[in-house]
Amino acid sequence: MGLHASPSLAGSRRKGPRSFWAPLGLIGALAIMGLFLAVQVGAAAPPTVPGATYVGSETCKGCHEDLAKKMEHTLHGKLLGTKLSRNDLQQRGCEGCHGAGSKHLEDPANPAFNLRFGKKSPLAAADKNAVCLQCHARGKQILWQGSPHETRDVTCAACHSVHAGTEKRLLKVVRPEQFESRGLPLDAVQYNLCGQCHQVKAMQFQRSSHMPLSARGDGGRMTCTSCHNPHGSPLERLVEGKVSVNESCTKCHADKRGPFLWEHAPVIESCLNCHQAHGSNNAPLLKIKQPRLCQQCHDESRHPTQPYPQRDRKVFNRSCLNCHPTIHGSNHPSGVLFTR
């Protein structure tokens, strides 16, 4: 009897955890589905022109010939209203974005008969963006809903110009008097474009220690979007990555990635604990000159916080790094103090 009773007893014990976790798994799945449905419901439906019918892009070109020529060499111009169009919306061409044009053809001066995206447009920011999100809702734009730019009513047309933007990414050229729209390097366009709102960050690039931005004439290949995704990110400050700021930094600074035998806690937490990413007057992009930077944490250990004479080894040359060169982490068995 005992031999037959024990398996059933063990089976009942095994079923207990399963019966406990199964409802939790179902609740979790429902919660995730609800989150995605909430995002979809929260997205605004694209606006339309009531009572209007489609007239075709060729009719639009009759009046807007200059805009049509500008678009010919862009990705939109090669895709919309051509054999490469993937769906009915793209087949509409001009009317895929600006709405059906019959009413606009009857009364071109009435703004209600045409969907416009400039500053004088009566459309709300969410309605303008809803038109673009009909096609551009995936990839890097998938986190647009709820992002800092979206919640501040920044429109797609604030940064992009469909008719006269750069060939790559259709970025708006904010200083056409200085540069030709087709010949301006992409990073210079981004620097001027993002700098309209982020003026403090643009100023920081003018400091002595800064990122290799060719907008400053340094021949670099970095742009604002090398580190940031303006359309949305799970990280703070729209930094590219999935886990932490360090993920973005170590794409270039791979030697600082680790893992190390001896880890330095501030490095693991965030590179921004010690570095000013956009620019600093302290090399290499340090927030504060050493040894003051290190003494923010190491105030009472080993070296007390006190003014040092100019010839002191704690101030001369690389300061703290004279003795602690592997400050980002060490793999040496005796590198607990990052001295080797």
ZAVEXBA-952138 format. One line per field, with one value per residue (C-alpha): y, z, x; residue number from 1. Coordinates in pm, whole numbers, always signed. Last residue first. Layout:
north = c(Y;...)
up = c(Z;...)
east = c(X;...)
resi = c(NUM;...)
//
This chain:
north = c(+4763;+5022;+4965;+4933;+4565;+4513;+4238;+3951;+4175;+4194;+4560;+4798;+5147;+5302;+5102;+5385;+5413;+5557;+5839;+5808;+6010;+6317;+6256;+6517;+6667;+6694;+6383;+6382;+6711;+6985;+7223;+7195;+6999;+7146;+6897;+6605;+6321;+6051;+5692;+5707;+6014;+6180;+5892;+5958;+6324;+6293;+6121;+6426;+6670;+6494;+6554;+6819;+6795;+6650;+6460;+6461;+6327;+6592;+6874;+7161;+6935;+6817;+6622;+6319;+6487;+6198;+6084;+5953;+5965;+5633;+5474;+5210;+4974;+5261;+5405;+5060;+4995;+4623;+4404;+4083;+4277;+4217;+4438;+4714;+4971;+4821;+4840;+5220;+5250;+5037;+5070;+5408;+5290;+4992;+5211;+5416;+5112;+4810;+4837;+5085;+5422;+5718;+5900;+6103;+5808;+5456;+5266;+5476;+5695;+5871;+6087;+5777;+5901;+5790;+5788;+5982;+6308;+6245;+6097;+6050;+6269;+6498;+6746;+7043;+7123;+6978;+6684;+6577;+6389;+6425;+6703;+6818;+7185;+7300;+7392;+7067;+7192;+7474;+7225;+7057;+7389;+7477;+7162;+7321;+7466;+7256;+6944;+7087;+7253;+6944;+6715;+6899;+6900;+6526;+6461;+6644;+6933;+6879;+6819;+7097;+7352;+7516;+7857;+8028;+7696;+7702;+7487;+7200;+6961;+6596;+6374;+6064;+6065;+6281;+6589;+6763;+6960;+6791;+6556;+6792;+6625;+6778;+6985;+6793;+6485;+6693;+6772;+6782;+6760;+6408;+6294;+6433;+6273;+5933;+5818;+5682;+5700;+5363;+5183;+5465;+5293;+4999;+5028;+5303;+5485;+5392;+5511;+5686;+5974;+6068;+6020;+6269;+6554;+6453;+6431;+6777;+6931;+7040;+7411;+7430;+7756;+7586;+7349;+7010;+7064;+6842;+7007;+7118;+7283;+7520;+7697;+7879;+7598;+7605;+7364;+7171;+7152;+6990;+6729;+6658;+6354;+6378;+6543;+6232;+5959;+6236;+6308;+5948;+5752;+5428;+5454;+5425;+5137;+4923;+4841;+5117;+5018;+5061;+5432;+5665;+5692;+5503;+5700;+6037;+5914;+5791;+6130;+6204;+6306;+6495;+6828;+6805;+6746;+7044;+7275;+7136;+7213;+7343;+7076;+6834;+6788;+6663;+6405;+6289;+6159;+6311;+6136;+6236;+6491;+6482;+6525;+6575;+6312;+6300;+5998;+5814;+5913;+5652;+5592;+5293;+5123;+5196;+5067;+4751;+4689;+4731;+4512;+4233;+4260;+4247;+3949;+3758;+3840;+3726;+3399;+3341;+3412;+3167;+2893;+2961;+2821;+2516;+2431;+2471;+2230;+1970;+1845;+1784;+1593;+1380;+1304;+1184;+976;+827;+753;+567;+274;+177;+234;+0)
up = c(-1208;-942;-964;-582;-607;-886;-716;-918;-1229;-1425;-1344;-1385;-1512;-1291;-1451;-1410;-1029;-933;-1184;-1241;-927;-1084;-1451;-1465;-1118;-868;-654;-719;-530;-719;-722;-348;-241;-97;+135;+100;+281;+80;+196;+266;+388;+74;-173;-329;-435;-388;-724;-913;-699;-786;-1075;-1270;-1269;-1520;-1711;-2092;-2117;-2053;-1850;-2039;-2111;-2399;-2500;-2271;-1947;-1775;-1412;-1311;-1679;-1742;-1538;-1265;-1357;-1378;-1042;-878;-1007;-1083;-988;-1192;-1484;-1721;-1898;-2117;-2088;-2373;-2596;-2593;-2924;-2861;-2496;-2467;-2585;-2350;-2070;-2082;-1957;-2053;-2394;-2585;-2759;-2521;-2531;-2222;-1997;-2137;-2290;-2604;-2828;-3165;-3097;-3069;-2911;-2915;-3283;-3343;-3245;-3510;-3501;-3814;-3727;-3961;-3684;-3860;-3577;-3770;-3818;-3463;-3281;-2930;-2707;-2485;-2548;-2524;-2832;-2813;-2482;-2664;-2862;-2535;-2388;-2703;-2710;-2887;-3202;-3141;-3266;-3618;-3627;-3502;-3710;-4033;-3948;-3879;-4217;-4417;-4625;-5000;-5087;-4871;-4974;-4668;-4511;-4624;-4589;-4211;-4067;-4313;-4225;-4219;-4497;-4342;-4606;-4911;-4695;-4668;-4932;-4995;-4700;-4450;-4119;-3778;-3694;-3959;-3735;-3472;-3119;-2897;-2569;-2500;-2840;-2783;-2440;-2566;-2478;-2826;-3025;-2904;-3237;-3432;-3442;-3628;-3669;-3679;-3991;-4245;-4090;-3830;-4071;-4083;-3708;-3654;-3795;-3592;-3268;-3329;-3373;-3720;-3788;-3995;-3963;-3829;-4125;-4162;-4399;-4468;-4741;-4757;-4412;-4517;-4768;-5022;-5282;-5313;-5584;-5613;-5234;-5227;-5483;-5313;-5090;-4797;-4769;-4678;-4910;-5135;-5262;-5377;-5343;-5424;-5085;-4913;-5137;-5038;-5124;-5370;-5595;-5910;-5830;-5636;-5341;-5373;-5575;-5450;-5093;-5116;-5249;-5601;-5746;-5435;-5531;-5877;-5731;-5499;-5794;-6002;-5735;-5954;-6226;-6007;-5788;-6085;-6158;-5798;-5840;-5794;-5476;-5334;-5068;-4846;-4521;-4558;-4337;-4012;-3912;-3604;-3283;-3095;-2746;-2862;-3000;-2687;-2468;-2677;-2628;-2251;-2236;-2415;-2162;-1870;-2021;-2048;-1688;-1563;-1753;-1607;-1259;-1314;-1413;-1128;-841;-1021;-1127;-776;-633;-907;-788;-438;-570;-778;-477;-289;-583;-609;-233;-207;-432;-244;+88;+0)
east = c(+4744;+4666;+4291;+4265;+4158;+4410;+4613;+4465;+4481;+4157;+4097;+3808;+3722;+3993;+4274;+4529;+4508;+4849;+4888;+4515;+4447;+4612;+4682;+4965;+5016;+4731;+4765;+5140;+5172;+5356;+5058;+5006;+4697;+4380;+4210;+3978;+4153;+4338;+4299;+3926;+3739;+3609;+3629;+3289;+3304;+3679;+3712;+3584;+3781;+4110;+4052;+3866;+3489;+3244;+3510;+3494;+3849;+3968;+3812;+3653;+3358;+3145;+2837;+2882;+2981;+3161;+3190;+2848;+2749;+2926;+2649;+2604;+2887;+3134;+3023;+3081;+3435;+3465;+3762;+3770;+3636;+3347;+3430;+3285;+3564;+3768;+3459;+3453;+3266;+2957;+3055;+2886;+2543;+2528;+2662;+2343;+2154;+1945;+1778;+1989;+1989;+1958;+1624;+1720;+1633;+1621;+1327;+1373;+1161;+1153;+1460;+1681;+2003;+2369;+2467;+2145;+2315;+2578;+2926;+3138;+3429;+3624;+3690;+3530;+3292;+2996;+3232;+3153;+3427;+3276;+3404;+3692;+3772;+3412;+3209;+3010;+2871;+2691;+2483;+2385;+2274;+2078;+1870;+1572;+1730;+2041;+1862;+1842;+2185;+2368;+2148;+2229;+2601;+2582;+2419;+2682;+2539;+2553;+2188;+2040;+2304;+2446;+2475;+2153;+1968;+2018;+1739;+1775;+1491;+1587;+1453;+1616;+1892;+1829;+1814;+1479;+1290;+955;+919;+1079;+1156;+1235;+927;+730;+726;+550;+664;+357;+553;+419;+547;+898;+931;+806;+453;+377;+702;+830;+780;+947;+1288;+1139;+765;+504;+624;+355;+27;+243;+301;-68;-106;+176;-29;-334;-133;+17;-328;-434;-497;-176;+16;+329;+343;+172;-119;-419;-626;-991;-996;-716;-948;-731;-737;-1121;-1247;-921;-897;-1244;-1137;-804;-848;-605;-264;-64;-197;-327;+23;+67;-259;-74;+94;-243;-354;-55;+306;+389;+679;+469;+448;+214;+448;+777;+1032;+905;+895;+1255;+1365;+1487;+1149;+1042;+1196;+1041;+694;+731;+809;+520;+262;-21;-48;+144;-164;-367;-96;-121;-476;-825;-943;-1280;-1373;-1683;-1493;-1113;-949;-754;-541;-673;-496;-294;-431;-634;-322;-122;-405;-427;-55;-86;-396;-211;+72;-174;-354;-26;+63;-278;-242;+104;-27;-313;-63;+180;-33;-172;+181;+317;+53;+68;+406;+275;-22;+212;+426;+120;+10;+358;+371;+43;+130;+447;+276;+0)
resi = c(340;339;338;337;336;335;334;333;332;331;330;329;328;327;326;325;324;323;322;321;320;319;318;317;316;315;314;313;312;311;310;309;308;307;306;305;304;303;302;301;300;299;298;297;296;295;294;293;292;291;290;289;288;287;286;285;284;283;282;281;280;279;278;277;276;275;274;273;272;271;270;269;268;267;266;265;264;263;262;261;260;259;258;257;256;255;254;253;252;251;250;249;248;247;246;245;244;243;242;241;240;239;238;237;236;235;234;233;232;231;230;229;228;227;226;225;224;223;222;221;220;219;218;217;216;215;214;213;212;211;210;209;208;207;206;205;204;203;202;201;200;199;198;197;196;195;194;193;192;191;190;189;188;187;186;185;184;183;182;181;180;179;178;177;176;175;174;173;172;171;170;169;168;167;166;165;164;163;162;161;160;159;158;157;156;155;154;153;152;151;150;149;148;147;146;145;144;143;142;141;140;139;138;137;136;135;134;133;132;131;130;129;128;127;126;125;124;123;122;121;120;119;118;117;116;115;114;113;112;111;110;109;108;107;106;105;104;103;102;101;100;99;98;97;96;95;94;93;92;91;90;89;88;87;86;85;84;83;82;81;80;79;78;77;76;75;74;73;72;71;70;69;68;67;66;65;64;63;62;61;60;59;58;57;56;55;54;53;52;51;50;49;48;47;46;45;44;43;42;41;40;39;38;37;36;35;34;33;32;31;30;29;28;27;26;25;24;23;22;21;20;19;18;17;16;15;14;13;12;11;10;9;8;7;6;5;4;3;2;1)
//
